[in-house]
């Protein structure tokens, strides 16, 4: 029963958070920090992206942290299904 709840949460959280990451990346080219929606989006995604940025070496001109988080979350989703057997 708890496994089903965990799988449901993971299956809802991962795609929603990945979509927020994609929107943040796209908006970073067009919106400034004064945009309220973009500021809210940054406040939601930055706590996950900041630790990844500390691990990934800096690349001039491109931020690879959203891509890494995207793949990490897919891995978490896959692992949850594999461990719980959904």
Secondary structure per residue as TSV (DSSP state, phi and psi in degrees):
chain	resnum	aa	ss	phi	psi
A	1	X	-	360.0	-47.9
A	2	X	H	-67.3	-34.5
A	3	X	H	-60.5	-40.0
A	4	X	H	-65.3	-38.2
A	5	X	H	-65.3	-42.8
A	6	X	H	-63.5	-44.9
A	7	X	H	-63.5	-40.6
A	8	X	H	-63.0	-43.5
A	9	X	H	-62.2	-47.1
A	10	X	H	-63.5	-42.0
A	11	X	H	-66.5	-24.1
A	12	X	H	-88.9	-41.1
A	13	X	H	-69.1	-47.6
A	14	X	H	-60.5	-50.9
A	15	X	H	-65.4	-36.3
A	16	X	H	-66.1	-45.6
A	17	X	H	-66.5	-38.2
A	18	X	H	-63.6	-37.8
A	19	X	H	-65.3	-40.4
A	20	X	H	-61.4	-38.9
A	21	X	H	-63.3	-43.6
A	22	X	H	-63.6	-43.8
A	23	X	H	-63.3	-40.0
A	24	X	H	-63.1	-44.0
A	25	X	H	-62.0	-45.9
A	26	X	H	-65.2	-44.8
A	27	X	H	-66.8	-25.4
A	28	X	H	-63.6	-21.7
A	29	X	H	-83.0	-23.5
A	30	X	H	-116.1	-33.5
A	31	X	-	-103.2	147.0
A	32	X	-	-96.1	172.5
A	33	X	T	-65.6	-13.7
A	34	X	T	-78.0	-13.9
A	35	X	-	-70.4	123.3
A	36	X	H	-65.4	-40.7
A	37	X	H	-65.3	-41.5
A	38	X	H	-65.6	-38.9
A	39	X	H	-63.7	-41.5
A	40	X	H	-63.9	-42.8
A	41	X	H	-61.8	-41.1
A	42	X	H	-64.7	-39.2
A	43	X	H	-66.8	-26.7
A	44	X	H	-81.5	-41.7
A	45	X	H	-92.4	-26.0
A	46	X	H	-61.5	-37.9
A	47	X	H	-60.8	-24.6
A	48	X	H	-88.4	-36.2
A	49	X	H	-76.6	-33.5
A	50	X	H	-59.6	-47.6
A	51	X	H	-64.1	-32.6
A	52	X	H	-69.2	-36.9
A	53	X	H	-63.3	-31.1
A	54	X	H	-70.4	-25.9
A	55	X	H	-89.3	-40.8
A	56	X	S	-79.9	132.6
A	57	X	-	-64.3	145.5
A	58	X	-	-66.9	136.2
A	59	X	B	-119.1	124.8
A	60	X	T	-64.1	128.6
A	61	X	T	87.2	-10.8
A	62	X	B	-143.4	138.8
A	63	X	-	-103.9	113.1
A	64	X	-	-89.7	-4.7
A	65	X	H	-61.0	-44.3
A	66	X	H	-60.6	-37.3
A	67	X	H	-66.0	-42.8
A	68	X	H	-64.0	-43.0
A	69	X	H	-64.3	-40.1
A	70	X	H	-55.7	-49.1
A	71	X	H	-71.4	-35.6
A	72	X	H	-62.8	-43.0
A	73	X	H	-66.2	-36.1
A	74	X	H	-64.2	-37.2
A	75	X	H	-65.5	-40.1
A	76	X	H	-62.7	-42.6
A	77	X	H	-63.0	-45.4
A	78	X	H	-62.0	-45.3
A	79	X	H	-63.2	-40.0
A	80	X	H	-61.7	-43.2
A	81	X	H	-67.7	-37.0
A	82	X	H	-70.2	-43.4
A	83	X	H	-71.3	-40.7
A	84	X	H	-88.1	-24.2
A	85	X	T	84.9	35.7
A	86	X	-	-88.1	360.0
